[in-house]
């Protein structure tokens, strides 16, 4: 007899990154957000801003444009073999996000 009910799904934060900030660090992050987005009503949420900052830093270090679906090379960027491995990892992560659970 088949199982009934809701199918099992992966925990939504399975691939999450959790960082604990000290009080001084948290204050510095909030001040940096205030300095970059001075209009409080148009400030992005702090976790979203930190995620964008991390992706921008990774893009600069790896010399690629990071998107949700893959990596695009920048002129004079990372060598092909390294870019291929990074793109493969991003594609694998994208399929994990899109996979439907039965």
Secondary structure, 3 states (H helix, E strand, C coil): CCCCCCCCCCCCCCCCCCCCCCHHHHHHHHHHHHHHCCCHHHCCCHHHHHHHHHHHHHHHHHCEEECCCCEEECCCCCCHHHHHHHHHHHHHHHHHHHCCCC
